[in-house]
């Protein structure tokens, strides 16, 4: 009886093993070549477009992967590229970078498959990207030139209209004052460009640079355009404060604000800036809404009430500080005019100093108009 009991556990274990072997044998029918091994597939795949080519980038960290293949197709024509991956490969941080050249200008789907030395392959990874070329290049236009300025001591300043969204810069070729050829590349869009020591009797060439996408690996250039400068300038004189925004220290009432002093009306009493009757000083400030080089000032005041406005300063803002360009202590004429050294600024302030005379004269400023003039030599081009 004891012997029978001892055999029972052994029989049970044998049955279990046989049962499991039977199931495993059944499973092996579906793997006649053995266990399927998948090497690591391409990870973090990125595509960078170019001129009839693309740059593909992906990450492989599996040391068993020894090569990858890139497959692509266009209009029935298939292509592939084998990318060896081994200890001698010059890849940084396990990142694979490959350029696929000689492509058509269209949209491609690229498939990347990894392989090991035993012929095992990974699942494919797809990425779509556009290739650019001649059609895109023919659609590009050179940046439009607005106007030019010239100073013999500095060079030629080119002022532009707004840049296209895909523009990344401009390439220039010109002759300097010593007769030497110069090439200059401005690698970002800007509203003005200085060509140093430009020889005004010579023409210059420029070509606008584009990238179809910020991630593109190639730069496209528009066909260079030639420009010739007329060496005889046209004098451009502009009142830079006219109709510009004004702030003031004070105003007698709502109908006589500082804005009246830049409305173009020099004579109408209803169109004056009239300050309050305080002796602490008064001012108006004009935002030029841009930078201008100014050199002339003129103002019109009430002829019978000049007492409180005889002492004043005309100031310009430079680097956040107010700089005096005119200082008068006894300006006794209703129509005042003065020239000063040219200076570039974006704000003008007319400051009437505190009025300290103890006599029967009010401290009200009665100002019809101010004018601040910018005088430029504008050169035409063709």
PyMOL commands that set and color helices and strands:
alter all, ss='L'
color gray80, all
select helices_A, chain A and resi 2-28+134-138+258-262+269-271+307-309
alter helices_A, ss='H'
color red, helices_A
select strands_A, chain A and resi 43-49+54-59+65-74+77-84+95-100+107-116+125-130+145-151+155-160+167-175+181-186+192-196+204-210+220-221+225-227+234-239+246-248+273-274+282-301+312-318+321-328+335-352+366-379
alter strands_A, ss='S'
color yellow, strands_A
deselect
rebuild
show_as cartoon
